[in-house]
Amino acid sequence: MAREIKFRAKVKQPDGIRLPLPPYFKEGEWVQGDLHSRCKIPHIHPCGNDKFPIDVNTIGQFIGMLDKNGKEIYEGDIVYIRMGDGSECHCLIGYDEILLGFGIMDEYAYRSTLRGYPRNFDNGFMHRLYRDSKIFEVRGNLYDNPELLTKDPEE
């Protein structure tokens, strides 16, 4: 079975240029499809000839997994996890440049990166969790809902 490779990003008009968008899409909405990022105006093709200019800072790749509700999980998504011991946390999905694979970072590790610590995504932990049970639930993403990771649970 072939792995599905697709991307998502937020629609964004390039500076100083107004490109025609289909009436059902507005700037700031998410679009998914084939990524063309190494061109004058980075864009995504969802299908057919439609071309959507994008904000390159919001690009995320589909990681090939679905959450417990059947929703696709993308790089940059924030997933909610409830552990067997009753504890729970929000985690960020990302790509680990050292391990060359997708991984997960819990909210405590993410807050450490905001204080200058290295950004590491644990690939093995994510796959062990996912394999053992369908406990991931996409709750948001880093661009629309950063408070899910930055809010201190003690507050």
Secondary structure, DSSP 4 states (H G I P E B T S, - for coil): -PPP--EEEEB-PPTT------TT--TT-EEEEEEE-SSSS-EEE-STT--EEB-GGG-EEEEEEE-TTS-EEETTEEEEEE-TTS-EEEEEEEEETTTTEEEEEEHHHHHHHHTT-----BHHHHHHHHHH----EEEEETTT-THHHHS-TT-
